Structures are given as C-alpha cells and as structure tokens.
Amino acid sequence: MILKKKSIIRKKIFGFLEKPRVSIFRSNKHIYAQVIDDYKGNTLISASSKKLLKFYKNRREKKITKKELSYKIGNLLGNIIKSYGITQILFDRNGYIYHGRVKALAKGLRNVGLQF
C-alpha cells in the first residue's frame, strides 16, 4: 500500500537546488530525514534520530519521547538548511499520514522559518 502511494507522490514532487525535497523515512524506533536535489540526484543533507539519540544517551538526561526527538531532528535539519541560504522546501512525507512524528518533524522545520 505504501509503495503505491510513494510512486504516485514521487511523480508529483520534484525538488531542485533552490527548493529541495525533504524526504522522511519512519521506522518503528527512529525517524530519518534527507534533503534531496532531484535534478542532480544528490542527497545534500541528512539527519536521523539514531545519531541524535547517541548524544542524549551520553549526557544521561531524562528519557526523550519519539515525538520530541522528531521535533528536535526537524529543528536541527532546518537550521542546517537555513545556513545554506534555502528558505523554501518541498515536504515529502513519503506516504505517511501527517500525524505524530511526521507532524512533529514538520513543526520543527517550520519553527526555524522554512516554508512549504
């Protein structure tokens, strides 16, 4: 079901350098986000909760929920995108429902000032 949705969505969304596509992959434990230039077929930036979780485990802070972690990934990715001078992106939720962790990641991107 998701593969069919993905193929339909991918035909409609095409990112380029001025307005790249932010693609999301959500597993049971982690969430991954990539900034992709479809014109060249390159991944410009990537971020994942797996990498960020190592930082929190080393600091021995309180447990962080998946939704909070997704928001922080969105914030982190948004700040990196803004440092490249990009203000607009295409948000590719990859067939996932806009709810929960996907929504939190999008909220993190929007709070930085990105438009989509």
C-alpha positions as semicolon CSV with decimal commas, in nm:
position;residue;x (nm);y (nm);z (nm)
1;M;0,000;0,000;0,000
2;I;0,272;0,247;0,096
3;L;0,478;0,160;-0,214
4;K;0,185;0,251;-0,438
5;K;0,138;0,582;-0,253
6;K;0,512;0,652;-0,279
7;S;0,516;0,607;-0,656
8;I;0,214;0,832;-0,704
9;I;0,358;1,103;-0,479
10;R;0,707;1,082;-0,632
11;K;0,566;1,160;-0,978
12;K;0,420;1,487;-0,848
13;I;0,708;1,609;-0,630
14;F;1,038;1,718;-0,785
15;G;1,292;1,915;-0,583
16;F;1,579;2,124;-0,718
17;L;1,864;2,321;-0,562
18;E;1,662;2,637;-0,486
19;K;1,370;2,437;-0,345
20;P;1,495;2,090;-0,243
21;R;1,280;1,799;-0,133
22;V;1,287;1,687;0,231
23;S;1,211;1,315;0,232
24;I;1,116;1,130;0,550
25;F;1,151;0,765;0,642
26;R;0,987;0,646;0,962
27;S;1,074;0,314;1,123
28;N;0,935;0,176;1,447
29;K;1,227;0,311;1,651
30;H;1,375;0,601;1,452
31;I;1,297;0,872;1,201
32;Y;1,527;0,975;0,917
33;A;1,513;1,290;0,704
34;Q;1,709;1,376;0,389
35;V;1,733;1,692;0,184
36;I;1,746;1,582;-0,180
37;D;1,824;1,766;-0,504
38;D;1,624;1,561;-0,757
39;Y;1,774;1,741;-1,056
40;K;2,122;1,601;-0,985
41;G;2,003;1,305;-0,778
42;N;2,216;1,403;-0,478
43;T;2,143;1,392;-0,108
44;L;2,252;1,730;0,025
45;I;2,193;1,687;0,399
46;S;2,069;1,405;0,620
47;A;1,970;1,376;0,984
48;S;1,836;1,091;1,193
49;S;1,710;1,029;1,542
50;K;1,962;0,746;1,569
51;K;2,253;0,992;1,562
52;L;2,083;1,242;1,791
53;L;1,987;0,974;2,043
54;K;2,354;0,887;2,096
55;F;2,413;1,245;2,207
56;Y;2,130;1,228;2,462
57;K;2,242;0,891;2,596
58;N;2,595;1,024;2,652
59;R;2,461;1,321;2,851
60;R;2,243;1,090;3,067
61;E;1,945;1,322;3,056
62;K;1,584;1,224;3,110
63;K;1,425;0,991;2,861
64;I;1,306;1,165;2,548
65;T;0,996;1,059;2,355
66;K;0,994;0,976;1,984
67;K;0,779;1,280;1,911
68;E;1,015;1,518;2,095
69;L;1,309;1,361;1,915
70;S;1,136;1,411;1,579
71;Y;1,080;1,778;1,662
72;K;1,448;1,820;1,751
73;I;1,551;1,650;1,424
74;G;1,330;1,896;1,235
75;N;1,487;2,188;1,420
76;L;1,840;2,061;1,360
77;L;1,779;1,991;0,992
78;G;1,603;2,326;0,950
79;N;1,897;2,517;1,098
80;I;2,139;2,340;0,864
81;I;1,915;2,413;0,563
82;K;1,887;2,780;0,664
83;S;2,267;2,805;0,689
84;Y;2,283;2,713;0,319
85;G;2,051;3,007;0,241
86;I;1,749;2,795;0,148
87;T;1,413;2,928;0,268
88;Q;1,164;2,709;0,079
89;I;1,146;2,330;0,065
90;L;0,917;2,057;-0,064
91;F;0,799;1,830;0,218
92;D;0,779;1,467;0,105
93;R;0,609;1,269;0,381
94;N;0,665;0,952;0,177
95;G;0,309;0,825;0,201
96;Y;0,293;0,851;0,580
97;I;-0,007;1,015;0,744
98;Y;0,061;1,373;0,857
99;H;0,028;1,290;1,226
100;G;0,251;1,220;1,524
101;R;0,623;1,204;1,447
102;V;0,586;1,327;1,088
103;K;0,387;1,628;1,209
104;A;0,643;1,699;1,484
105;L;0,929;1,694;1,234
106;A;0,738;1,932;1,006
107;K;0,667;2,161;1,302
108;G;1,039;2,168;1,383
109;L;1,119;2,266;1,024
110;R;0,853;2,539;1,026
111;N;0,966;2,689;1,358
112;V;1,307;2,756;1,208
113;G;1,139;2,962;0,935
114;L;1,125;2,726;0,639
115;Q;0,822;2,745;0,413
116;F;0,650;2,451;0,246
